[in-house]
Amino acid sequence: MTAFLSSSFMHNIFGGLATGVIYSLVALSLVIIWQSTHVLNFAQGAMAMLATYIGMTEIDRGIGYWWCVIISVVVGMALGGLTERVLIRPLYGKPEINPIVVMVGFLGVLEALAAAIWTSTTRNITEPFSQIYYQDHGHLVFLSAFIVFQILLAIGIMLLVAALFRFTKLGLQLRASALAPEVSRLLGIRVGRMLTIGWMLSAGVGAVAAVIVASGNFGLFPTDMDGIFVAGFIAAAVGGLESPIGAVAGGLLIGLAEQFILAYWSPNVAPLGGIIILVLALMIRPQGLFSKSVSRRV
């Protein structure tokens, strides 16, 4: 068993899970915003990056890691709510391309702003758990306390998001506001408030993903979340934009695919792993692997 855990195969499994967890968190943030507003935020990664940069600035002033996490999430939620109020709300009822164009432009603004304030230098956060691999009877097991923390964190957030939308009144109001805003208003739901809350929750989860990236070995720089957002978007599409479980499963699947392609083929081809999985998933189940088929009566 020890030899198996320390094998190159398990090294790739653990490495893929560590990467996939980050994709899963971004995918979860997209699931939240889709379920609560039916809008996709293409500046999600940049918003998470900016919130994390602000949290790291406070670390430079002497606060601890967990305070940095809290500050990053709070700033991310505030930025998400402000973005919905100022940029997105005037676009409701307009052509669907309008929010996409606005958020792509906002993405460029945020990345330029971060580079202007903090430069394009990679920034790191000292992680709360060791990234040194475990050893078992002298054999190196390619799993660390930080990777375990990442996996448990993603699973925990997934369960909370799933419980929110399935078992709580707030989750029901969020979904109703996105699907039928006029009917929801007639039922007494404050649709505007629900839409803002959806953006806030989504941005908060995205900030957690950016904090994990900044805590890793490579750190975080202004454009670092772009590729991660693309992988997270693919993961959300593979799992189904209405399924938190699908978002996590899709993220882990893409992380594993990229890791094995990286190990056994070529680093240049690794990003294609997500595209291949997306194409196969859409051929098998266009609505997403974990989304329920909705039948309509004519």
C-alpha positions as CSV (number, residue, x, y, z in Angstrom):
1,M,0.0,0.0,0.0
2,T,2.9,2.4,0.8
3,A,4.5,1.8,-2.5
4,F,1.2,2.4,-4.3
5,L,0.6,5.7,-2.4
6,S,4.1,6.9,-3.3
7,S,3.9,5.9,-6.9
8,S,3.9,8.3,-9.8
9,F,0.3,7.4,-10.6
10,M,-0.9,8.6,-7.1
11,H,1.4,11.6,-7.4
12,N,-0.7,12.6,-10.5
13,I,-3.9,11.8,-8.7
14,F,-3.1,14.1,-5.7
15,G,-1.7,16.8,-8.0
16,G,-4.8,16.7,-10.1
17,L,-7.1,16.9,-7.1
18,A,-5.1,19.9,-5.8
19,T,-5.6,21.8,-9.1
20,G,-9.1,20.6,-9.6
21,V,-10.2,21.9,-6.2
22,I,-9.4,25.5,-7.4
23,Y,-11.3,24.9,-10.6
24,S,-14.2,23.5,-8.5
25,L,-14.4,26.6,-6.4
26,V,-14.6,28.9,-9.4
27,A,-17.2,26.6,-11.0
28,L,-19.2,26.8,-7.7
29,S,-19.1,30.6,-7.8
30,L,-20.5,30.5,-11.4
31,V,-23.2,28.0,-10.4
32,I,-24.3,30.4,-7.6
33,I,-24.5,33.4,-9.9
34,W,-26.3,31.5,-12.6
35,Q,-28.9,30.0,-10.2
36,S,-29.5,33.3,-8.6
37,T,-29.4,35.7,-11.6
38,H,-29.0,33.7,-14.8
39,V,-26.1,35.9,-15.7
40,L,-22.5,34.7,-16.2
41,N,-19.8,36.9,-14.7
42,F,-16.8,36.9,-17.1
43,A,-14.9,39.1,-14.6
44,Q,-15.3,36.6,-11.8
45,G,-11.6,35.7,-11.7
46,A,-10.4,39.3,-11.8
47,M,-12.8,40.3,-9.0
48,A,-11.5,37.5,-6.9
49,M,-7.9,38.5,-7.7
50,L,-8.5,42.1,-6.6
51,A,-10.2,41.1,-3.4
52,T,-7.3,38.8,-2.5
53,Y,-4.7,41.5,-3.3
54,I,-6.5,43.8,-0.8
55,G,-6.4,41.0,1.8
56,M,-2.7,40.4,1.1
57,T,-2.1,44.1,1.6
58,E,-3.5,43.8,5.1
59,I,-1.1,40.8,5.7
60,D,1.8,43.2,5.0
61,R,0.5,45.2,8.0
62,G,0.8,42.3,10.3
63,I,-2.6,40.5,10.4
64,G,-2.8,36.7,10.3
65,Y,-3.7,34.3,7.5
66,W,-7.3,33.8,8.5
67,W,-8.0,37.5,8.8
68,C,-6.6,37.8,5.3
69,V,-9.1,35.2,4.2
70,I,-12.0,37.0,5.9
71,I,-11.0,40.4,4.5
72,S,-10.7,38.9,1.0
73,V,-14.1,37.3,1.1
74,V,-15.8,40.4,2.6
75,V,-14.2,42.6,0.0
76,G,-15.1,40.2,-2.7
77,M,-18.7,40.1,-1.6
78,A,-18.8,43.9,-1.4
79,L,-17.3,44.2,-4.9
80,G,-19.8,41.6,-6.2
81,G,-22.8,43.5,-4.8
82,L,-21.5,46.9,-6.0
83,T,-20.9,45.4,-9.5
84,E,-24.5,44.1,-9.7
85,R,-26.0,47.4,-8.5
86,V,-23.9,49.7,-10.8
87,L,-23.0,47.7,-13.9
88,I,-25.5,44.8,-14.3
89,R,-28.8,46.1,-12.9
90,P,-29.3,48.7,-15.8
91,L,-28.8,45.8,-18.2
92,Y,-31.6,43.5,-17.0
93,G,-34.1,43.1,-19.8
94,K,-31.6,44.1,-22.4
95,P,-30.0,41.8,-25.0
96,E,-28.1,39.0,-23.3
97,I,-24.8,40.0,-25.0
98,N,-24.8,43.3,-23.1
99,P,-23.8,42.0,-19.6
100,I,-21.1,39.8,-21.3
101,V,-19.5,42.7,-23.1
102,V,-19.6,44.9,-20.0
103,M,-18.0,42.2,-17.7
104,V,-15.3,41.4,-20.3
105,G,-14.4,45.2,-20.3
106,F,-14.6,45.2,-16.5
107,L,-12.2,42.3,-16.4
108,G,-9.6,44.4,-18.2
109,V,-10.2,47.4,-15.9
110,L,-9.7,45.3,-12.8
111,E,-6.5,43.7,-14.0
112,A,-5.0,47.0,-15.1
113,L,-6.0,48.6,-11.8
114,A,-4.3,45.8,-9.8
115,A,-1.1,46.0,-11.9
116,A,-1.1,49.8,-11.5
117,I,-1.4,49.6,-7.7
118,W,0.6,46.5,-6.9
119,T,2.6,46.0,-10.1
120,S,2.6,42.7,-11.9
121,T,4.9,41.1,-9.4
122,T,3.7,37.7,-8.1
123,R,2.5,37.9,-4.5
124,N,2.3,35.0,-2.0
125,I,0.5,34.3,1.3
126,T,2.2,32.2,3.9
127,E,-0.1,29.1,4.0
128,P,-1.6,27.9,7.3
129,F,-0.8,24.3,6.7
130,S,2.4,22.6,5.5
131,Q,2.9,22.0,1.8
132,I,5.6,19.4,2.6
133,Y,4.6,15.9,1.4
134,Y,3.8,13.2,3.9
135,Q,6.1,10.3,4.4
136,D,5.2,6.7,5.2
137,H,8.0,4.4,6.3
138,G,10.5,6.4,4.4
139,H,8.4,6.6,1.2
140,L,7.2,10.0,0.0
141,V,3.4,10.2,-0.3
142,F,2.6,13.1,-2.7
143,L,-0.1,14.5,-0.4
144,S,0.3,17.4,2.0
145,A,-1.7,19.0,4.8
146,F,-2.5,21.9,2.5
147,I,-3.8,19.7,-0.2
148,V,-6.1,17.9,2.3
149,F,-7.3,21.3,3.5
150,Q,-8.1,22.4,-0.1
151,I,-10.1,19.3,-0.8
152,L,-12.1,19.5,2.5
153,L,-12.7,23.2,1.9
154,A,-14.1,22.6,-1.6
155,I,-16.4,19.8,-0.4
156,G,-17.6,21.9,2.6
157,I,-18.4,24.9,0.4
158,M,-20.2,22.6,-2.1
159,L,-22.4,21.1,0.6
160,L,-23.2,24.6,1.9
161,V,-24.1,25.9,-1.5
162,A,-26.2,22.8,-2.3
163,A,-28.0,23.1,1.0
164,L,-28.6,26.8,0.5
165,F,-30.4,26.3,-2.8
166,R,-32.2,23.2,-1.9
167,F,-33.3,23.5,1.7
168,T,-33.5,27.2,2.6
169,K,-36.0,29.9,2.0
170,L,-33.2,32.3,0.8
171,G,-32.1,29.7,-1.8
172,L,-35.7,29.3,-3.1
173,Q,-36.1,33.1,-3.4
174,L,-32.8,33.3,-5.2
175,R,-33.8,30.7,-7.8
176,A,-37.3,32.1,-8.2
177,S,-35.9,35.7,-8.7
178,A,-33.7,34.4,-11.5
179,L,-36.3,32.2,-13.2
180,A,-39.4,34.4,-12.9
181,P,-38.7,37.9,-11.6
182,E,-42.1,39.3,-12.3
183,V,-44.0,36.5,-10.6
184,S,-41.5,36.7,-7.7
185,R,-42.3,40.4,-7.2
186,L,-46.0,39.6,-7.1
187,L,-45.3,37.0,-4.4
188,G,-43.6,39.7,-2.3
189,I,-40.0,38.7,-3.0
190,R,-37.6,41.6,-3.2
191,V,-36.0,40.5,-6.5
192,G,-33.5,43.3,-6.6
193,R,-32.1,42.4,-3.2
194,M,-32.0,38.7,-4.2
195,L,-30.0,39.5,-7.3
196,T,-27.5,41.5,-5.3
197,I,-27.2,38.7,-2.7
198,G,-26.5,36.2,-5.5
199,W,-23.6,38.3,-6.8
200,M,-22.2,38.8,-3.3
201,L,-22.3,35.0,-2.6
202,S,-20.7,34.2,-5.9
203,A,-17.9,36.7,-5.5
204,G,-17.2,35.5,-2.0
205,V,-16.7,31.9,-3.1
206,G,-14.5,33.2,-6.0
207,A,-12.3,35.0,-3.5
208,V,-11.7,31.8,-1.6
209,A,-10.3,30.2,-4.8
210,A,-8.0,33.2,-5.3
211,V,-6.7,33.0,-1.7
212,I,-5.8,29.3,-2.3
213,V,-4.0,30.2,-5.5
214,A,-2.1,32.9,-3.6
215,S,-1.2,30.4,-0.8
216,G,0.3,28.0,-3.3
217,N,3.8,27.6,-4.4
218,F,3.5,29.8,-7.4
219,G,1.6,32.8,-5.9
220,L,-0.9,35.2,-7.5
221,F,-0.4,37.9,-10.1
222,P,-3.0,40.2,-11.8
223,T,-3.8,38.0,-14.8
224,D,-3.3,34.6,-13.0
225,M,-7.1,34.0,-12.6
226,D,-7.9,34.2,-16.3
227,G,-6.9,30.6,-17.1
228,I,-8.4,29.4,-13.9
229,F,-11.7,31.1,-14.7
230,V,-11.7,29.4,-18.1
231,A,-11.1,26.0,-16.5
232,G,-13.8,26.8,-13.9
233,F,-16.3,27.8,-16.6
234,I,-15.7,24.6,-18.4
235,A,-16.1,22.6,-15.2
236,A,-19.4,24.3,-14.5
237,A,-20.6,23.6,-18.0
238,V,-19.5,19.9,-17.8
239,G,-21.2,19.4,-14.4
240,G,-24.2,21.5,-15.2
241,L,-24.7,25.2,-14.3
242,E,-27.5,24.3,-11.8
243,S,-25.6,21.7,-9.9
244,P,-23.1,22.5,-7.1
245,I,-22.1,18.8,-7.0
246,G,-21.5,18.9,-10.7
247,A,-19.3,21.9,-10.4
248,V,-17.0,20.2,-8.0
249,A,-17.0,17.0,-9.9
250,G,-16.3,18.8,-13.2
251,G,-13.5,20.8,-11.6
252,L,-11.8,17.7,-10.2
253,L,-12.2,15.8,-13.4
254,I,-10.6,18.6,-15.4
255,G,-7.8,18.9,-12.8
256,L,-7.0,15.2,-13.1
257,A,-7.2,15.3,-16.9
258,E,-4.7,18.1,-17.1
259,Q,-2.3,16.5,-14.6
260,F,-2.2,13.2,-16.5
261,I,-1.7,14.9,-19.8
262,L,1.0,17.0,-18.3
263,A,2.7,13.9,-16.9
264,Y,2.4,11.5,-19.8
265,W,2.1,13.7,-22.9
266,S,3.1,17.4,-23.0
267,P,2.7,20.5,-20.9
268,N,1.6,22.4,-24.1
269,V,-1.3,20.0,-24.6
270,A,-2.5,19.9,-20.9
271,P,-5.0,22.8,-21.2
272,L,-6.8,20.9,-24.0
273,G,-7.8,18.3,-21.4
274,G,-10.7,20.5,-20.3
275,I,-11.8,21.2,-23.8
276,I,-11.9,17.4,-24.7
277,I,-13.9,16.7,-21.6
278,L,-16.3,19.5,-22.4
279,V,-16.9,18.3,-25.9
280,L,-17.5,14.7,-24.7
281,A,-19.8,15.8,-21.9
282,L,-21.9,18.0,-24.3
283,M,-22.2,15.1,-26.7
284,I,-23.4,12.8,-24.0
285,R,-25.5,15.2,-22.0
286,P,-25.8,18.7,-23.3
287,Q,-27.4,20.1,-20.2
288,G,-24.5,19.0,-18.0
289,L,-23.6,15.6,-16.4
290,F,-25.4,16.4,-13.1
291,S,-28.2,18.6,-14.3
292,K,-31.7,17.2,-14.3
293,S,-33.6,17.0,-17.5
294,V,-36.6,19.3,-17.5
295,S,-39.7,18.0,-19.4
296,R,-42.1,20.6,-20.7
297,R,-45.7,19.9,-21.5
298,V,-46.9,21.4,-24.8
